[in-house]
């Protein structure tokens, strides 16, 4: 696991390139701890999640599943507890104040697809491919993928991906709304960095407040969500960043936000 921080952006890189970043237990232990660490850092405004090498993440390591048949398995309760701990990464990405970007540089399947779906934005390389993969591995799915895909692309397309294990290319992913942009592989990294940097320059309280609005929209009714939205909006309107935004617009320059 590689963690890099710079100017309000945390970059998390899954680092098993020889396995297309397939998830092992040690890797997941490091990953969930890394996500917890950066989401607790108030100075981090943007999180970029990507994979080393040719893949984003192809989900669980099937070699580990094959080998597990040769040893005494842990109890059902212990297995569920461990998976819940690892799946917390999806919850943290969704609930954090920071805006998360899945930079999908290559193969994205299984729990890797679920993690990408847990991010706020997904930017795809033209070299990427998306696939549910669970059913053909005799699994029903984890890391929140079913819920997330249903909300992202609708029930019909989510079922199409899950039941048929259909490969989805970047153009189709863009058409379905699974990703927000597709870039050629040779400029992919620079485009992702540009998007992350642009977000990190936004007014911090406005960015975090907008993220919280979307979190509330997924769990609250309209009236309650609207009431909380109004409070956040008024709080943002009482900041010096609002004055800076107005002055920058009138002076035709880039704003310099301070978070105050």
N, C-alpha and C positions, 0 to 999 in steps of 0.2 A: 504494500500500500504506500503510495507516494502522496504526501500532503504538502502543498505549496501555498503560501499566503503572500499577497502583494496588493496594496492600494485598495483594500476592502473586498478583494476577491480571493476566495479559497478554491484551489483546484485539487480535486481528489481523483487520483488515477489508480484504477484497479490494475495490479501489476503481476499478472501471470501470463505474459504474452505467448509463451509456448503452449498454453492451454486455451488460447482465446479468452483468457480471464475467467475461466470456469471457476465456480465458487467452491472452495474447500472450507472446512470448519476454521482452520487458523486464519485464512484470508477474511472470512466473515467476522471473526472476533475482532480483527484489526479494523475492518471496515466500519462496523457499527460504533466502535469506540471513536474512530476518526470523525464520523458524522456527528456524534454526540458532542465532540469537542468543538467543532467549527460552528455548529448551530447554537452553542452556548456562548459564543464570542460575539458580543454586540458590535464589535468593529467590523465584522464580516457582513457585507451587504449582499454579496452574490456568491453562490456556490456553483462551480462547474464540475460535473461528474463525467469522467471519460475512462477509456481503457487504453492500456499500453499495447503497442503493436498493431496487428491487423483487425483485432476484435474489440467491440465495446464490452460485452459480457454475454456468454452463451448459456448462462444459468448454472445449475448444479454440476459438479464434476461427476460424470457418469462412471468414471473409473473407481471413484470412492464408493458409489452405490454397488458396483459389482463386487468390490472387495469386502463390503459389509456383510455379504452372505457367508463369509468364511469365519466370522467371529460372533460371539454372543452379542445380540443387539441390546441396546439400552432399553429400559422400560418405556412404555408408551408415554407415561407422564413426563419422564426426563426428556424424551424426544420432542414433545410438544413445548416444554419449557425452553429448550435450546432454540427451537425454531422461532418461538415468540420473541426471544431476545434478539435474534438476528433480523427478524422482520421489523423490529423497531426502527431500523434505518429508513424504511419507507414512510413510517409515521413521522419521523423527525424531519425528513425532507419536505413533507406536506405542511407540517405545523410550524416550522421555523419562521422567524422573522425575515430570514434571508430568501431572496429569490433564487431558485435553483434551475440550472440549465443542464440537461443531459446532452453532451456532445457525442453523438452516436457516430463513431468513426468507422465502424465495421459491423460484423455480425452481432445481432441483438436478439436474444432468444430466452425463453423460459423466464426465470427470475430476473435476468438482465432486462427483459422487456418490461417486467413489472417495475423495476427500479427506474427505468427511463420514464415510465408512465407516472411515477410518483413525483417526478420533477415538475416544476411549473412550466418550463419550456423545453422543447426538444428540437435540436438543430442536427440535421443529418448530413453526412457525407454522401456523395453520389456512389460511394463504394459500400454503403451500408445495406443490410437486409434485415427485415423484421419477421419474427416467427414466434408463435406461442410455444410450441414444442412439448408442452407438458403431457398431452394425451398420448403421444407416441413414446414417451418415456414411462408410461403406466402411472402417471401422477395427475392429480387434480388441480394443482396450482398453488402458489404461495406468494408472499410479499405483496399481497393486495391486488394482484394483476386483474382478477375478474371484475372487482368493483371499479378499479381505476380505468380499465379499457371501456367498460360500459358507459362511464361518465364522459370519457374523452371522445369516443367515436360512435357511440350508440350501441344498443343491445344487439342488433342484427349483425353488424360488422364485428363486434367483439366475439360473438358466437361463431361467426364464420372463421375468424382467426383461430379460436380455441378448439372447436370441434374438428375442423378440417386440417388444422395445422398448416394453413396456407402461408406460403412465403409472400411477403408484402415488400415490394421494391420502394425506393425513396419517392418516386413520382406518385405512386398510389398512396403512400403514407401522407404525402403533402395534400393530395386531393381529399383524403378522408379526415384531415385535421389531426392526424397522429403526430405530425411534426409541423413546425412553423416555418421552416426554411430548409432548402437543400442546396449544398454548395459543392462544386467540383473538389475532388480529393486534394488537388494541389494547393488550393487556397482555403481549405476547410478550417485549419487551425487558426489562421489569421482572422477569418470571419467570426469564429467562436469568440476569440479574444476581443475583437472589436465590440461584439454584442455584450460581453460581460463588462467591459470597461464602460460602455455607454450606460448600462444599468447602474453600475457603481457610482457614477457621477450624479445620479438623481438625488433629490432631497431625501436624506435617510429616513426621516419620520414618515414622509409621504409614501415612500416605497414600502416600508414595513407595514404601515397602516393599510395600504392597498392589498398587500399579501394577506393580512388578517381578515380583511373583508371577504376575500375568496374562501379562506378557511371557514369562516362563519357561514357563508352561503351554502357550504356542503353539509352543515350540521344543524342549522337553525331554520325556523320558518321565516317567511318574508318580513312580517312585522317586527319580530325581534331583531333580525339581522339589520333591518333598516334603522332601527333605533340606535344600535351600536355604531352603525356606519355614520350616522349624524354626529355622534360624539367625537369620533375620530376626525371627521372632516373639520369640525369646529376647532379641535385641538391643533390641527395642522394650520388652520387659518390664523392662529395666534402666534405663529413662529416667525422668527426673523428670516427664515428661508422663503416664506411667502413673499416678503418684501423684496428679497433678492431676486426671486423669480420674476416679479413684476418689473423691477429695474432693468434686469438683463434683457427682458423682452423689449422694453421701450428703447434701450440703448443698443439693441441688436448685437448682443455679445453672449458668450457662453456664461451661464450662471456659475457662481462659486458658492456651493452650499456647505454649511457647517454642521447641520443637524440640530441647530438651536432655534 
